[in-house]
Amino acid sequence: MLQQSSSCCDSLFASPDFEFRPCLASTKTKNAFSCSMEKHKLLFTSASSSLSLKQRFQTKRNPVLACRASRDPQVTSGKDDAAFHGVADVIVGVLGGGQLGRMLCQAASQMAIKVMVLDPQENCPASEIAHHHMVGSFDDSATVQEFAKRCGVLTVEIEHVDVETLEKLEQQGVDCQPKASTIRIIQDKYLQKVHFLKHDIPLPEFMQIDDLEGAKRAGDLFGYPLMIKSKRLAYDGRGNAVAKSEDELSSAVTALGGFDRGLYVEKWAPFVKELAVIVARGRDNSIACYPVVQTIHKENICHIVKAPANMSWKIRKLATDIATRAVRSLEGAGVFAVELFLTKDDQILLNEVAPRPHNSGHHTIESCHTSQYEQHLRAVVGLPLGDPSMKTPAAIMYNLLGEDEGEPGFLLAQQLIGRALHIPGATVHWYDKPEMRKQRKMGHITIVGPSLGNVEKLLESMLNEERFDRQSAVIPRVGIIMGSDSDLPVMKDAAKILNLFEVPNEVRIVSAHRTPELMYSYALSARERGIQVIIAGAGGAAHLPGMVAALTPLPVIGVPVRASTLDGIDSLLSIVQMPRGVPVATVAVNNATNAGLLAVRILGVCDADLVSRMTQYQEDTRDEVLTKAEKLQRDGWESYLNP
């Protein structure tokens, strides 16, 4: 490399024969026309141009320009490679600079881990925040080999890379995580199925097809509808076609590019839900599993993710066990996304695995102690795996997919983002892609909240433009129910306390005797709607608290209401004598105030603000008593009673 002093650079720049162009390249990049000046690299070419330096910067979306006078892969950078002071003294190279690469870079910046990306698009989503961006194809062998020289460890954000080159690099001692053998298996969907079948992972039945007769035999064997898939380059619904009958086989095969493309078929999986588990594996083979989530697809593209999945603990455990076994059968460290089917008979079948961060794990940035992106970096550089558990009770992720082409699409996205910014617990991620296309992933929105029902209602509010308003985004956390409006003078005190603590609540009449269907519906739907605690008032035999507690997993507080006979003692005794397995908390007769306070304390277990408010309430109550005691002592009891 030709080294020049800054004065030499100034003189050359003044010459009309030279054109100035910044080349912020790695110190390992070799160019015949390069010179270094402080932390920046300057490139001089003899090519003439009608654009001024200022114009060149203004005409670029990213002011960090690529080197164009060299045949070497282009590199952009904003920083120097000389010093490392982060958590790990290694440059992580990522093949691919899309939205996953962007979020990897964001996680890396928190730990001062330097990430370099290889992507053919100069303005790819990761380009502006990566430590370095090499402009080049991640499935070109020479480019990948040059890129690998500048990295301490090589990983992927997309599996459709040049695996032969990765295998060659591993033989040369390059550290690839996950291993090239894993990428080879995952790249070919049919090979992936064969691999997991050998390791006794439950799968839908499948078989390779080489011609139309083979496809017909598969139809006879598996029945219709029949799922036909491409072996390679299949993702986000691409490479899949459904034949509903034998007559549709030919058109389905044609839509996938013909048999020369490499096809196989799967027996249709009669699933009731699609699930996913993010599994992280460290270099020491330690495993960390994130909570099972439910994924909802729109035109075969992941559209909504609900975390955690609303299903029994038994199903969650089964899904986690299968996902863990699948990942253990592969080689290398990193984060793996395991997509699963839940069938109507409660079987879990593996759909496919991605050897990288995944759409189903976007929510972890806001909802988990360690995001999938930080976890992937921890894994590939050899740091201890982080805590994958959720730090919020529930989260929902909504993919911002292009709804129209060009500017109309951008406008629709911005309108939705505007509504999202009014939603409590919502975080907007925009990938900064320069082109808007229909069904293109442009960003995502994650909403966290106290329950799955809560965040679902917030999402519904955000998506419903006509009904959206800020108040509609407030979801009740406590339900106050009673069998008759005659209980309202007592039960109103619970509502007053909840309002004092600014806890959203609802008050309903739900009779166990006169409207049993309504009571049944209320109890079963309360959790899904975001209710976290139920306060049930009842007189006499107190059937309402007990029957509701038998139907819901939520905590139920029974308030004995004084009736015309027995002074509410019958109700109190009924509540405290519920059978085993049907717990109902209770308070003093007619003391709905304490029921409200108990509800606040229950919610305070996961709400520091409510704990602080409750502490202040106790202090205020103490001060009130001390003030009265002081007045009594000072003025005497007669003056106290007759002010």
Disulfide bonds with the S-S distance in Angstrom:
Cys23-Cys67 1.80
